[in-house]
Amino acid sequence: MEWSKLNVVHAFTTPIFWRVVRTPADERDLEAIKTAVNAFEQKLEIAEDRLARQRFLVGDDFSLADIQFGHVLFRYYDIRIDRKPPPNLSAYYARLKKRPAFREHVIVPYDELRS
């Protein structure tokens, strides 16, 4: 959970999410976004490695770590960027989306954030 909160969120929220969602399309620094996505996806390799061996981040049972990480993945998959998500991460995200609480509390509109 701390890895996600301190590393994943920082690598995604300001350098990618805000640059895409809060910046008008004609003002976006596409090169900076691309660089940030590449750096972010390198961080995702840590999760990819774990998810190659287990269903969730800390084992085969859903945990608080998955909640902290999953909300970032929703926005990562939701915004319009070029991405290359690793296969185990994509399967993990598909599992999260099947969870009723995830659908109800995480996969929610954030139109008020868009510029």
C-alpha positions as CSV (number, residue, x, y, z in Angstrom):
1,M,0.0,0.0,0.0
2,E,2.8,2.5,0.9
3,W,4.6,1.7,-2.4
4,S,1.4,2.6,-4.3
5,K,0.7,5.7,-2.2
6,L,4.2,7.1,-2.4
7,N,5.5,5.9,-5.8
8,V,2.6,5.1,-8.1
9,V,0.4,8.0,-7.2
10,H,3.2,10.5,-7.5
11,A,4.3,9.1,-10.8
12,F,0.8,9.2,-12.2
13,T,-1.3,12.0,-10.7
14,T,0.6,15.2,-11.5
15,P,2.8,14.2,-14.4
16,I,0.1,12.3,-16.3
17,F,-3.4,12.6,-15.0
18,W,-3.4,16.4,-14.4
19,R,-1.6,17.1,-17.6
20,V,-4.2,15.1,-19.6
21,V,-7.4,15.9,-17.6
22,R,-6.8,19.5,-16.4
23,T,-5.0,20.8,-19.4
24,P,-6.9,21.8,-22.6
25,A,-5.9,19.5,-25.5
26,D,-4.3,22.2,-27.5
27,E,-2.0,23.2,-24.5
28,R,-0.8,19.7,-23.5
29,D,2.9,19.0,-23.6
30,L,2.7,15.6,-25.4
31,E,6.3,14.9,-25.0
32,A,6.3,15.4,-21.3
33,I,3.2,13.2,-21.0
34,K,4.9,10.5,-23.1
35,T,8.0,10.6,-20.9
36,A,5.9,10.5,-17.7
37,V,3.9,7.5,-19.0
38,N,7.1,5.6,-19.8
39,A,8.4,6.3,-16.3
40,F,5.1,5.3,-14.7
41,E,5.0,2.1,-16.7
42,Q,8.4,1.2,-15.4
43,K,7.0,1.5,-11.9
44,L,4.1,-0.8,-12.9
45,E,6.6,-3.5,-13.7
46,I,6.9,-4.1,-9.9
47,A,3.2,-4.9,-9.8
48,E,3.5,-6.9,-13.0
49,D,6.1,-9.1,-11.5
50,R,4.0,-9.8,-8.3
51,L,0.9,-10.4,-10.4
52,A,2.7,-13.0,-12.5
53,R,2.8,-15.1,-9.3
54,Q,-0.3,-14.2,-7.4
55,R,-3.9,-12.9,-8.0
56,F,-3.5,-9.7,-6.0
57,L,-0.6,-7.4,-4.9
58,V,0.2,-9.1,-1.6
59,G,-1.1,-12.6,-2.3
60,D,-4.1,-14.5,-3.5
61,D,-6.6,-12.5,-1.4
62,F,-7.8,-8.9,-2.0
63,S,-6.3,-6.4,0.4
64,L,-6.1,-2.7,1.2
65,A,-3.1,-2.6,-1.1
66,D,-5.4,-3.4,-4.0
67,I,-7.7,-0.6,-3.1
68,Q,-4.9,2.0,-3.0
69,F,-3.5,0.7,-6.3
70,G,-6.8,0.0,-8.0
71,H,-8.1,3.6,-8.0
72,V,-5.0,4.8,-9.8
73,L,-5.4,2.0,-12.4
74,F,-8.9,3.1,-13.1
75,R,-7.8,6.6,-14.2
76,Y,-4.7,5.1,-16.0
77,Y,-7.0,3.0,-18.1
78,D,-9.7,5.6,-18.4
79,I,-7.8,8.6,-19.8
80,R,-6.8,8.9,-23.5
81,I,-3.0,8.2,-23.6
82,D,-0.8,5.8,-25.4
83,R,-0.1,3.1,-23.0
84,K,1.5,-0.4,-22.9
85,P,0.1,-2.0,-19.8
86,P,1.7,-5.3,-19.0
87,P,-0.5,-8.4,-19.5
88,N,-0.7,-9.5,-15.8
89,L,-1.6,-6.0,-14.8
90,S,-4.4,-5.9,-17.4
91,A,-5.8,-9.2,-16.1
92,Y,-5.6,-7.9,-12.6
93,Y,-7.5,-4.7,-13.5
94,A,-10.1,-6.9,-15.2
95,R,-10.5,-8.8,-11.9
96,L,-10.9,-5.5,-10.0
97,K,-13.6,-4.3,-12.4
98,K,-15.7,-7.4,-11.6
99,R,-15.8,-6.4,-8.0
100,P,-19.2,-4.7,-7.2
101,A,-17.6,-2.3,-4.7
102,F,-14.9,-1.3,-7.2
103,R,-17.6,-0.6,-9.8
104,E,-19.7,1.4,-7.4
105,H,-17.0,3.4,-5.6
106,V,-14.0,3.6,-8.0
107,I,-15.3,3.6,-11.5
108,V,-17.1,6.9,-11.1
109,P,-17.2,10.0,-13.3
110,Y,-14.8,12.8,-12.6
111,D,-16.1,15.2,-15.2
112,E,-15.8,18.1,-12.8
113,L,-12.0,17.7,-12.9
114,R,-11.8,18.0,-16.7
115,S,-10.8,21.3,-18.3
